[in-house]
Amino acid sequence: MRPQDRMAVIQRSVVREMAQFGVEFTVDDEVVRGPGTTAVAVREHPGDGGSGHVDLGFVLDLGRADAPVVWDCAAGLGKTEEEKLDNAVKMWATTTASTVVELLEHRGEHGDHYQPAELADWHAIQGPAAVFGFGNERLADWLADHQPLTAIAEALRPELTAGRLTGVKLFLGGRSGDDIAEVRVNGEVSEAASAALHALDWPRGERFCWARLFILLVPEGGLHPEPVRPAPAPVPVALPVARPGLLARVRHVLRSARR
């Protein structure tokens, strides 16, 4: 697929997925513009020709050089490159975009707010966890009952920059004897936090199963963006939600997408 065709597929998928939150985004050259000064930028993912991978940056104040941009990458599975890209954007929307929308709207509909005692200077916003693979109920239940962020906080703290909005992605799963745990802070792998996540007692089964979740750490007393007003008739996210409630948002993704 030509780069311009890949870009078109990704941008169309972003427009469609953001509409699920009741906000309108439109394609404008290399960015997808949203309400106010928000936008989503797309860049080529390095390695393997970018097939099935997307790199998306949620811009909070387009046009300002020092504006926070929440970057994240995702990979999708499918029979065609278009299907892979489409599923990658769906995974990004389910976890990362949900979290940023909650930051902007402050309504408690797309993520949970909490103050981790282990990170006293930070306010956490956690979006839904996407759990996918075979027999994913055990891993989903574990995530619904635990706070991985607080468990890895000690290893994570040295990676944080005071006063800076920080995106933390957790990816964990696999199967017994062939598992993986990865923590990325603003897109960069944290070896110490990844090791701490791997050491937790999340269930490992005999068949492959993974989970992905995204958390925004907002400096206490800083970063107060203007709320983004949703469209009059929001369309609910078309994924089933299990055990709704504080820190128990888990979405079982049937069309698998990695990381």
N, C-alpha and C positions, 0 to 999 in steps of 0.2 A: 504494500500500500504506500502511495506517495505521501511525503510529509504533510502536504496540504490537505490530503484526504483524511489522514489520521487526525489532524487538527480539527477538521470539520466534524468528524464523528465524535470526538471528545467534547467539543463545544456544544453540539446538539444534546449530548447526554447530560451535560451540566445544566443546560436550560431546563430540560425535562425534570431532572432530579430536584432542582431548586424549587420548581413549581409544586413539588410535593409538600414543601413547607409553607406554601401560600404566598411566596414572594416571587416577583417577576424578574427574570434575568434575560438579557438580550445580547446577541453576539455583536461585538463592535471591534472589527479587525482582529487583533491577537488576544483580546481580553473578552470576557463575558461580563457585561455591566449589570449591577444589581441596583437596588434602591439607594438613594443618597450617593455616598462616595464609596460604596462597596463594589467589589468586582472579584472575579476569579481569573487568575492568569494560568496559562498552560505553557509548560516547557518540555523539551525533549528529555526522555529518561535515558541516562547513559547505559550502555551495555546492551547486548543482544538485539541491537536494532530497534529497541523500544517496543517490541512486539508484546502486546498485552499489558504494558506498563503505562501508567500515567503519573505525571508530576503536576500537582495542582496547588496554587497558592491563593488563599483567600485573603484579599486585600481589604483592609478596614478603612483606609482613607486614601483613595486613589488620587494621585497627583501630588501627594506630599512625600518628599524624598525619604523622610524618616518614619513613614507610616508602618505600623506593624503588618507583617504578612505571615499568615499561618501556612507554611508549606508542608505538604505530605505527599507520599507516593503510595500507589496501590497497584496491584496486579490482578487481572481477571482471567478466568478460564473460559474456554468456549471452543467451538469448532472452527470459527473464522476469526480473523484479526478484529473485525468489527465487533463481533460478539464478545471477544476478550476485553476490548477497550470499554465497551458498554458496561460489562460486569464490573470492571475496575472502578468506573465512575460510580456505579451503584454502591460498591463497598465504601468508597470515600464518602459518599453522601450519607450513608447509614451511620457512620461513626464520626468522621471528622467534621463534615459540614453541619451535622446535627449539633455538635458542640459549639461551633462558631455562631450558628444561628441563636443558640441559647444565650451566648455571651451578648449578642446584640439586642435580643428581645427581653431577656430577664423575666421570663414568664413561667419557667419551670416545666414547659411542655416538651422540650427536646433534649433536656439534660438535667442533671442533679447538681445542686450547689452544696458544698460543705467546706468546713475549715479543718484541714488535717492538723492535728496537734503536733505532729512530727515536723511540720513545715509551717511554723508559726507566722511567718511573714507573707504567706500566700493563701489566696482563696482558690479553691479547685472547682472547676466545672467539668463534669464527666458525662459524656454522651453515652448512648446505648452501646453495649458490647454486641458485636456480630459473631455468632458462633456457627460454624459450618463443618460438614464432614459427617462421618458415620457415628451414630450413637452419641450425639452431642449433648444430650440432656444432662449427663453428669457434670460436664465442664460448665454448662450453662448454670446449673444449680450452684456450683462452687463459686462462680463469679457473682451470682446474685447474693450470696451469703458472705462474701469477703470484700475487703478493700485492698487490692494489690498495691495501690499507690502508697498507702501508709506503711505497708510491709517492706517496701523498697526505698522508703524516704531517705534513710541514712546514706545509702549508696548514691541516691539521686542528688542529694543536696549540693555536692561540689560542682555539679553540672549547671546549676542555676545562676543566672545573672540578676542581681538585685534591680528591681524596677522594670524588668523586661518581660513582656508577655511571652510565655513559654508553652510550646506544644509538646506533649509527651505521648508517644504511641507505644502501646504494649501489644506484642504478638506472641502467642504461646500455643503449644499443642504438639501434634504429631501422634506418636503412640509409644507405648512402653518400650524402652530401649532405643528409640529413634525419635526423640523429642527435641523441641527447640523453644528457646525463650529469647526474645529480643526486645530491647527498650531503645527507642530513638528519642533524642531530645533536640527539638528544632531540626529534625531530619537527620541528625548524626547519631550513630550507634554509641551507646554508653555501655562499655564492657562491664563496669562494676554493677550498674543497675540491672543489666541483662543477667549477670550471674546471680544476683539477689532474687530476681524473678524466677530463674530456673530452680533455685533452691526451695521455693515454696511447694506446698503439698497439693497442688492442683492435680486432679485425677488424670492418670495416664491409662488408656485402655489398650485393647488389642488391635483396634482399627484406627485409622487416621482421623483426627478431629482437631480443629484449630479454633482460636478465638482472637479477635482483634478489637481493641478499644482505644479511645483517644481522650486525653484529658488536657484541658487548658489550665495553666497555673497563672493566675492574675495577681500582680503585686497588690498587697493590701494598701488601700488609700490611693491607688493610681489606676489609670486607664478606665475612664468612664465614657465609653462611646454613646452617642445618641441612639436611642432605641430605633430599630427598623420596624416600621409598621407593616404588618402582614396584609395580604389581599383580603377583601371582604369575606370570601368563602374559601378558607384553607382546605386543601385536599390532604387527607391523612396519608402518612407514609404507608406504602402498600407492602408492608412486611409485618407478620404477626409479632406481637409483643408478649413476652412471657413474664409473669410476676411483676407487674408495674409497681412503682413505688421508689422510695429513696434508695439509690444505689443498687437497684434491682432491675434495671432496664436491660433485657437481653433479647436480641432478635436472632431467630434461627434463619439463616440464609440458605435457601434451597439451591440457588444457582451459585455454586462456589466461586469465591474469588480469594486470592491469597494476599496476605499482608496489607 
